[in-house]
Amino acid sequence: MFGIGPLELVVIAIVAVLVFGPDRLPEFARTAGRLLRQVRQMVTNAQNDLRNELGPEYADLELQDLNPKNFVRKHLLEPMDDDDDKPVANFADSAPQRLPAGAKPPYDPEST
């Protein structure tokens, strides 16, 4: 949970008891729980609104997909991994032919 270990949780609990006192701590915990629930609800609503506005082609959109690292991995690297099973083309057959000695290379006057 957020990279916090059990020892850190115990220290946070002790500091919370000292700062807020044992009388106000349950009320503070309820308020924090309500706030967390509201934030989660807001995030869920924002995701659903984004999916609805973008249309059916983005129905599987996740917010993590918008991270540039994840986007590159999903759309560029994963398709490359899928292509590993396909045979590699033989480029020896399509190698360019050498010009005979003294022959002029093809020239296109419109290309320059």
Secondary structure, DSSP 8 states (H G I E B T S, - for coil): -TT--HHHHHHHHHHHHHHHHHHHHHHHHHHHHHHHHHHHHHHHHHHHHHHHHH-GGGTT--GGGGSHHHHHIIIIIHHHHHGGGS----TTTT------TT------GGG-
